[in-house]
């Protein structure tokens, strides 16, 4: 197994370097497409190291759609692929990885991608889309998105190993409406009001809450790791899955609340008492097969170390390494936050289902995602 070598740049003196324009395109709904264009140039780009930044208090919450070009198994030709993609000994892709180097969940993210083509006939493309980013405006009226060459990691590199002349074109998101005021506190003997964005628990006997993990409310990077969106592992539901990265064989058993990356999901509970946690996940082996869960940012012993012993396929699990079912107790109705922490990096999670029925078990990709208030 070998890791894709990205941005191996012989920093030669740049003479008549070709121009590459990287452009941010506002696609609406706070989505920005990152395009590149080297039209008319004879020496084409083969690697990109970029810094994308936002202002106004906004943060970048996702980076996705990062594959460009011919990448099917019958003809594995040219494309722009993430820096951490891995191959086996015969060149088959075994892990698509991520283009994100660092900064997800902050106002600036570094991304890196490089080309892959099987022979010279599959030459680099002159232009295309590198990726898309999702911006959380945090209520800002306008947000400026800018892209720059990450010179520390090589910038934009051409086929002849020289650094390209770089031009970055940004865009502006907005104007968005200011966030609504918080709802008033509930009056006695009345149920609390619903909160915007919370997943709604159903009132049936099963008490189902079904959540696509890529629809998190908050994504917090900690301890040098983060949860990143992936679309490479076939069989996920929704628009993708989340993977704890980088995969450097790290396991966090203790103090994970402050040392491990976390995903948050707001849930409007209509039932109290014991809730069973089901996680749809994918593991390659016993070193990347577990996570922790909790409630309201607190570690809960009965739902830490959720794991699977089934590998190389999407499976549902509700068991912990302690030998019991993964559960927590909802002490009250209303909105509370369900948390998911990394235990072992490399672990992939597709969906989370909560239920009050101990005999319920999701099948296939599970129930449809719950409505959000």
PyMOL commands that set and color helices and strands:
alter all, ss='L'
color gray80, all
select helices_A, chain A and resi 151-153+213-215+256-259+301-303
alter helices_A, ss='H'
color red, helices_A
select strands_A, chain A and resi 2-3+19-28+31-37+45-54+59-64+68-69+79-82+86-87+93-95+100-102+108-115+127-136+142-149+156-158+165-169+171-174+199-200+209-212+218-220+226-230+241-245+262-269+273-282+290-295+298-299+306-307+315-317+327-330+334-342+348-355
alter strands_A, ss='S'
color yellow, strands_A
deselect
rebuild
show_as cartoon
